[in-house]
């Protein structure tokens, strides 16, 4: 069960950038107000970098733990 969960999580994390960057919402010319779609898009871009940093930190931490065990 855990192996299936790990494989599913890994595939999901690998496909996440493709899903996020596949949605292109073109900007309307002459529109000065912030619309909901651009707000959500900007929020997802910020969250993506935060989660990417967390993933890198967790991978480094897991590597340190593996080295300590051996």
trRosetta pair geometry for C-beta under 8 A, 3 or more apart (Angstrom, degrees):
i j d omega theta_ij theta_ji phi_ij phi_ji
1 4 6.0 -56 -154 35 31 109
1 5 6.5 29 151 -17 65 108
2 5 5.5 -55 -147 38 36 113
2 6 6.2 37 154 -21 68 105
3 6 5.8 -52 -146 36 30 110
3 7 6.3 29 155 -16 64 107
4 7 5.8 -55 -145 39 31 110
4 8 6.1 30 156 -18 65 109
5 8 5.8 -54 -143 39 29 111
5 9 6.2 28 157 -18 64 109
6 9 5.8 -55 -144 39 28 110
6 10 6.2 29 156 -20 63 108
7 10 5.8 -55 -146 36 29 112
7 11 6.4 26 157 -15 64 107
8 11 6.0 -57 -147 38 29 108
8 12 6.2 30 155 -20 64 109
9 12 5.6 -55 -146 37 30 113
9 13 6.3 27 157 -16 65 107
10 13 5.9 -57 -147 38 29 107
10 14 6.3 25 155 -17 64 109
11 14 5.7 -58 -146 39 31 110
11 15 6.2 17 159 -9 66 112
12 15 6.1 -66 -144 44 27 101
12 16 6.4 49 154 -49 63 97
13 16 5.6 -30 -147 -1 33 122
13 55 7.1 143 -163 -118 136 143
14 17 7.9 -56 176 22 34 95
15 18 5.3 -58 -164 41 60 115
15 19 6.1 58 143 -23 83 104
16 19 5.7 -58 -147 36 33 110
16 20 6.2 26 160 -16 69 108
17 20 5.8 -57 -140 40 33 107
17 21 5.8 10 169 0 70 114
17 48 7.6 97 -102 -156 77 127
18 21 6.6 -64 -134 49 22 94
18 22 5.9 35 161 -39 61 112
19 22 5.9 -52 -144 20 23 117
19 23 7.8 16 162 -15 55 99
20 23 7.0 -69 -173 27 31 100
20 44 6.1 -172 -147 157 114 126
20 48 6.2 128 166 -91 170 135
23 41 7.9 -142 106 -106 111 103
25 37 5.1 -141 173 154 167 131
25 38 7.2 -142 97 -74 130 64
25 41 6.3 -132 37 -62 125 144
27 31 7.1 -151 176 49 83 114
27 38 7.3 51 -105 -87 89 127
28 31 4.1 54 85 -13 108 135
28 35 8.0 67 15 -12 122 143
31 35 7.2 -10 154 -28 139 114
34 38 5.9 -122 -159 78 75 120
34 39 5.7 82 159 -60 113 100
35 38 5.3 89 59 14 77 99
35 39 7.0 -140 99 -6 39 93
36 39 5.5 -60 -149 38 33 114
36 40 6.2 30 156 -17 69 106
37 40 5.8 -53 -145 38 30 108
37 41 6.2 32 154 -20 64 108
38 41 5.4 -52 -143 38 34 115
38 42 6.2 34 157 -18 66 104
39 42 6.0 -54 -147 37 27 108
39 43 6.3 28 153 -18 62 109
40 43 5.6 -55 -146 38 31 113
40 44 6.3 31 155 -19 65 106
41 44 5.9 -55 -148 36 29 110
41 45 6.5 32 153 -21 63 104
42 45 5.7 -52 -149 32 33 113
42 46 6.6 30 154 -16 65 103
43 46 5.9 -56 -152 37 32 108
43 47 6.2 27 154 -14 67 110
44 47 5.6 -55 -139 43 32 109
44 48 6.1 44 156 -31 65 103
45 48 5.7 -47 -148 26 28 116
45 49 7.1 23 156 -13 60 102
46 49 6.2 -59 -158 35 33 105
46 50 6.6 31 148 -18 66 108
47 50 5.4 -55 -147 37 38 114
47 51 6.1 32 157 -15 71 106
48 51 6.1 -59 -147 41 27 105
48 52 6.2 31 153 -22 63 109
49 52 5.4 -51 -143 36 32 116
49 53 6.5 36 155 -20 63 102
50 53 5.9 -56 -155 34 30 111
50 54 6.6 29 149 -18 64 105
51 54 5.4 -51 -146 36 37 113
51 55 6.3 41 153 -22 67 102
52 55 5.7 -51 -147 34 32 112
52 56 6.5 31 154 -17 64 104
53 56 5.8 -53 -148 36 32 110
53 57 6.3 30 155 -17 66 107
54 57 5.7 -56 -146 39 31 111
54 58 6.2 28 156 -17 66 108
55 58 5.9 -56 -144 39 28 108
55 59 6.3 31 155 -21 64 106
56 59 5.7 -55 -148 35 30 112
56 60 6.4 29 154 -17 64 105
57 60 5.8 -55 -149 37 31 110
57 61 6.3 31 152 -18 65 108
58 61 5.5 -53 -144 39 33 113
58 62 6.2 36 154 -21 66 104
59 62 5.7 -51 -146 35 31 111
59 63 6.5 33 153 -19 62 105
60 63 5.6 -54 -151 36 32 113
60 64 6.5 34 151 -20 65 103
61 64 5.6 -51 -150 34 33 113
61 65 6.5 33 152 -18 65 104
62 65 5.7 -54 -148 37 33 111
62 66 6.4 36 152 -21 65 104
63 66 5.7 -52 -147 34 33 111
63 67 6.4 31 155 -17 65 105
64 67 5.8 -56 -149 37 31 110
64 68 6.3 32 152 -21 65 107
65 68 5.6 -53 -146 35 33 113
65 69 6.5 37 155 -26 64 102
66 69 5.8 -51 -151 28 32 112
66 70 6.9 16 157 -5 64 104
67 70 6.4 -63 -151 43 32 99
